[in-house]
Amino acid sequence: MQLHPECPFCHPVYDLEQRIVFETANCWFLQHEKAQGVLEGSGVIVPKQHRSSPFELTPQEWQETQELLGLVKPFLEKIAPDGYTLGWNVGEASNQSIGHSHLHVIPRFNDEPYAGKGLRHWLKKPENRRPGQGRDER
């Protein structure tokens, strides 16, 4: 199994604040105590093998990611979210801070200050336009 000694997702048991909530043969759903202060119920689905991005996942890892999503949703229903944001950050330009592929599962609530603002809200702001790029007419 390909693991990286410095990677927190390769070794979740070494972080006492990291909790393995669900596990399949090749993937975990993890929740970290520090994230729960702002993003209640949030967690990540990660392959056990070190993969830099979802583009490297095996068909089995994709299948188990879907299987874990099926377990996570009923688990999170106990906190009664009004919606979910699911997302992958791939590479530094997208703010991937841990170089191990991970799917964010973030319950969303109507009473949040940023309710109704998904990933595209921030990315589509005019100030995010690349320098020298013309106006997008779409």
Secondary structure, DSSP 8 states (H G I E B T S, - for coil): ----TT-TTT-GGG-TTEEEEEE-SSEEEEEEGGGGGTSTT-EEEEESS--SSGGG--HHHHHHHHHHHHHHHHHHGGG--SEEEEEE--SGGGT--SSS--EEEEEE-TTSTTTT--HHHHHTSGGGS-TT------
